[in-house]
């Protein structure tokens, strides 16, 4: 291992399982791990979208295309892969879909997690688990104060509530089965609560940037549901750096950082939906929007994250501000749709270079 390498070189040659590797965040994480020299394995359903970021990256990895709700298949996959690190991103991640499919949302996000953690217990090679939940796991009080990791959990919609449940399940399995003192083979288990992520390669339904891109390509305006709703916006690489930093620390000591962590933007990244649309359109003039007057399911109006704990204890902080994030995201989609080019590796290289210039220790020399 080399301190000059990102994350101290701990992922080089390491067997790492990414659940949800066919999705937006998971495919970016698989790419990053591949560049770090890890042996990457994937567990997920087939990609839902076409195009698919994972398919365009075409990474050399072994995968199991199984449903988290199938406990036997999940356990069989972990037995075959023998991972040392599990980075859990697989989920039903959409608020509006959770209103249409509440049972499936809870089955995937709660019982799917239980199945994974039980498979971890049965797999002696696993040493660290990072469970990516969401900033929406907090009981939202519509307050401008950023939520801290010890604030109350909650959730109005089924998606948010299921992720609050996933936090409770993680804490229970950690205390009951995985922590030093509860197991002769301790496994470090941390949860990561990230804000709204953007970046190239996301074609999901009911997400702001993909909706803007689809409408722009079709020559129409995007209907905006909640223009004044404020969220913590960040580039997808920001929380992934946090997940990888957590994995590094848990491999070193399974107890030290086995708890909940926030990964969000600086104050300037807490923007309204309307502000994000305006700034994105400044980098791609084809983007237009209009206000959708129809009644909409409930979504929180105000959501801020406090990232002080991650900054102080993990040495993690955002690298790109909101303008850089939206400029690079718009550039990615323009490159893809105008030239057929996938700029993900360029974005990753630039992000690492900027992290080093910012003096972040995890980025290496």
N, C-alpha and C positions, 0 to 999 in steps of 0.2 A: 504494500500500500504506500501511497505517496501523498504527503500533505499538499503537494503542488497540484494534485488532480482534484476535480470537483468532488465534494463530499469525502475528501480524504482517500479517494480511490477504493472505498469499501465495496462498491458494486462491481468492480472488475472481476469477472469469472464467477460472480455470485449467481445462484439460482433464484430468480425472482418471479413470482406469480402476480400478474395484473388481472384482476377480475374487471370485466367491462372493457376489455381491450379493443373491442370493435366499435366502441362509442367515441364521442368527441374527445373528452379528457383522457380516456384510457388509451386512445391511439397516440396522442401526444406523449403520454407517459411511457408507453412502450418504445417510441422513437428515442426518447431521452435515455432510457435505460440501455438501449442498444448502443448508443454512442458512448456510453460509460463502460461498455465491455461486459455487461451482464448477460447471462443466459436467460432470456425472457420466455415465459410461458403465459398463455392467455386462457381465460375461462369466461365465456360470455355466450349470449345468444348471437345468431348471425346479425350482421349490421342491418339496421332498419331502413337506412336511407340510401338513395342512389342520386348523386355520387356518394361514396364512402371514403372518409379520410384514411381509415385503416387500409382499405384496399389500394388506394393510391400510393400509400407509403410502401406497401409490399415488403414488410419486414420479415426476415427469416426467423420465425418463432414457431414453437410447437403449441397447439391450442386444443382445447376441448370446447366444442360448441354445445353446451348443455345449459339447462335452466337451473338457477340457484334453488328453486323450489324442489328439485329432485335431489334429495339428500344422498341417496346411494351414488348417483352420478358425480356429485361434488366430491364425495369422499374418495371415489375411485380416481378422479382426476388428480387430487392432491397426492394420493398414494403413488401415482405414476410419475408426477412431476418432481416430487420430493423437494419442494421449495424451501429456502432458508428465510425468505422475506415474502410476505403477502401484502399487497397493496390493493385494498378493496374499494373499487369504484363502481361495480355493477349495481344498478338500481333502476327503479321506475322513477325518473327524475322530473317529471312534468306536473306542475300544479293543476292545470286544467284537465289533463288526462286523469288525474287522481279523483276529480269529481265524477268523471264518467266511469272509472274503474276502481272504486275504493278498495274492494276486497283483494283484487290483484295487486294493488299498490302495497297493502300491508303484507300480503303473502310474500312478495319479493323483497321488500325493504326490511321486514322484521324477521319472518321465518327463514327467508333466504340467508340472512346474516347468521341466524342460529345454526343453520345447516353448515355454513362455512366455518364457524367457530368450533363446532363439534368435529368437523373434518380436521381442523388445525390441531385439536387435542389428540386426534388419532394419528397425526403425522409427526414423527419424532424429529424430523429435520427442521421444522419451523422454529425460528427464534424471535421473529418480530412481525407484528401485524399493524398496519395503519388503516383504519376504517374512515373513509371520507364520507362525512355526513353533509351538513349544509348550515349556512347562517340562519336558515328558516326554522331551525330546531328550537329557537328561543320563544318563550311566551311573549308575543309582540305587544308592546304597550304604546306603540306609535310615539316614541320619545326620541329626541335628537341625541340622547346619550348613547354612545356605542355600547353594545352588549358585551359583557365580559364572560369568561368561561364559567364562573360560578353563579351566573344569573339563572333564574328559573327556566326550565324547559317547558315547551308547550306546542301549540300548532292548531290554527283554525281549520285549515284545509287538510284533507287526508294525507297529502304528500308531506307537509310539514309535521303533522302529528306522527306519521310513520317514522320520520327521521329522528324526532325526539325519542320515540320508542327505541330506535336503533342505538341512541346514546345510552339509554338505560340498560339495554341488553349488553352493550360493550362493557359498561361499568360492572354489571353483575358477573359476567364471565371472567373478567379480569380478577375481581375479588374472590370469586368462588373456585376458579379452576386454573388460572394462568399465572397469577402473581407469585413471587417468591414467598414461601410459607404456605401457599395453597397447592403448590405443585413441586415435585422433585425436579421437574424440567420446566422452569419458568419461561414464559413467553411474554415479551414486551408488547402490550396492546395500547395504542393511542388512538384517539379520534381527532379528526381534522374538520373544522367548520369553515368553509370557504364562502366567499361572496359570489356575486354573479360573474361568471367568466365569459370572455369573448376571445376570439381569435379565429384564424382561418381553419376551414375544414369542418365547420359545424353546419349541418343541413337539417337539424331537428325541427320538428313542428313546434309551433307556439313559443319560439324564442325570438327575441327582438332582432338581432343582427341577421340570422338566416331569413326571417320574414322580410327585412328590408332588401336583402340581396335578391330573393326570389321575385319580389315585386318590381325592383329596378330592371331586372332582366326581361320581365314581361311587359315593361313599359307602363306600369301603373303605380299608383300611390299605395303605400302601406297603411292599412287602418291601425291606428294606435289606440289601445284600450285605456291605459292609465297614464296619461302624459306627465302627471305631477308626482307619480309614485317614485320615491327615491330609494336607490339601492347602492351597495358597495360594488362598483364595477372594477374588474381587473383582467389583465391578460391571463390566458390559461396557464402560461408558464409560471406565474407567480405562486399559486397554491401548490403546483407540482414540485417546485423547489422546496416548499415547506414539507410536503409528504416525504420527499427524498431525504431531507435533513432529519426528519423524525425517524425514518428507517435507520439512518446512520447512527443516531444516538441510541436507539433501542438495541441495536446490535452490540453496541459498546456496553450498555447497562440496561437490562430489561425492566428495571424498576424506576429509574431516575425520571424519565419523561413519559411514563405510561399514564396519561391523563388526556384531558381535552385541550385543544389548541385552536385559536382563531387565526385565519389567514385572509386578510383583506387589504384594501388600498389605504393610502394616506387620506387625510381629510378631503383633498381635492378630487379624489376618485368616487366620493359619494355624490352621485349625480341623479337628477330626475331622468325619467325615460325620455322626455322631450329634449333635454340637453344632450343626451347621448345621440339621439337621432340627428340633431342639428350638427353636432361635431362630426359624426360619421359622414353625413352628406357633404360636408366641406371637403372631404377627401375623395368623394365619388359623386359628382353632380347629378348623375342619373337617379340617385335616391330621392324619392319624394314621399310625403306622408300626409295623412288626413286623420282627423279625430273620429273614432268609431263611436257613434251615439248610442249603440245598443246596450241594454243592461248586461253586466258582466258578473261572473262569480267573484266572490270576495277575494281580494289580495291585499296584503299589508300595504299601507300608504307610505310608511317610513321605516327604514331598516338601516342601522349603522352598526359597524363592528369596531370593537376596541382591540387593537393588535399589540398592545403594550407588552403582554406576557411573552409572545413569540419573539418580539424584538429584543427583549432583555435576556431571556433565558436560552433561546435557540440561536441568537445572532441572525435572525431572519428579518428582512424588511423588503418592501416592494422595490423593484428595480425601475420599472417604467411608470411614468405618470399617465393620466387619462388621455392626454393628447397623443402621446407616443403610442399607447395601446390602440387607440382607435385608428390612428394613421396606419400602423402596421397591419391591423386587421383589414381595413379597406384595401390596402395594397395587396394583401394575400388574395382576396377575392377577385380583384381586378386582374391580377396576374393569371389566376386560374381560368377565369371566364374569357379573357381576351387572348391569352397565349397558351392555355392548357398547362400551365406550369404550377407545380406544387412547391411553394416557397417555405415549407415548414422547417427544413434543415437550415435555411438562411436565417430565419427568425430565431431558432435555437442558438445558432452560433453568435448572432448579434446580442442576444439576451445574456449569454455567458460572458461575452466581452464587456458588456456594460456592467454586469455584476462585479466583475473583477475591478473595473475602473472605480466602482463605488466602494471598493474595499471590503466586500462581503467575504468572510473567511470560508464559507462553504464552497465558494466558486473556485478556490485554488489560486495559485500564483499565475 
